Amino acid sequence: MQALPLGRDEVRSVIAGTGTTSRIPCRLHFWTRPERYVRRSAEVLAILDRHPQDAQVLLLRMPGPSQGPAKDPAYRWTPFEAPAESGPVGIDSRAAITDWNRLDEVLSGFSDPRSPALLPARDAADGRCRLAGWLSCLFERHW
């Protein structure tokens, strides 16, 4: 028997700790990739079909260090060009701000959090809770 997705208010009350639901909210689909279970992918799909995802997940698009997307070029961390690099360098060796005296300039031109570039195209609201974040899993760069 297939369950119906929990509604936005039900999931919100569980997250806030102010209510309960008929079952535990589910985000199983986020972690499960049926194609990885080659011989059993049909069984995995059947399990996922019985347990709906109770939230729409929106991955936020973080600004680029010095260049914004075409639809909002100002959506970037720094309002100036990236420092020149003298050859290949590791990601941790790149600096968006090489002179901290420019910090006020960076803060005054900070990206608008209401930029349309923040949220990529998304599904229409369907009554489920919407969760947004910038991390896809626990092993991504947090800095």
PyMOL commands that set and color helices and strands:
alter all, ss='L'
color gray80, all
select helices_A, chain A and resi 8-16+28-31+34-36+38-50+91-93+100-108
alter helices_A, ss='H'
color red, helices_A
select strands_A, chain A and resi 55-59+129-133
alter strands_A, ss='S'
color yellow, strands_A
deselect
rebuild
show_as cartoon
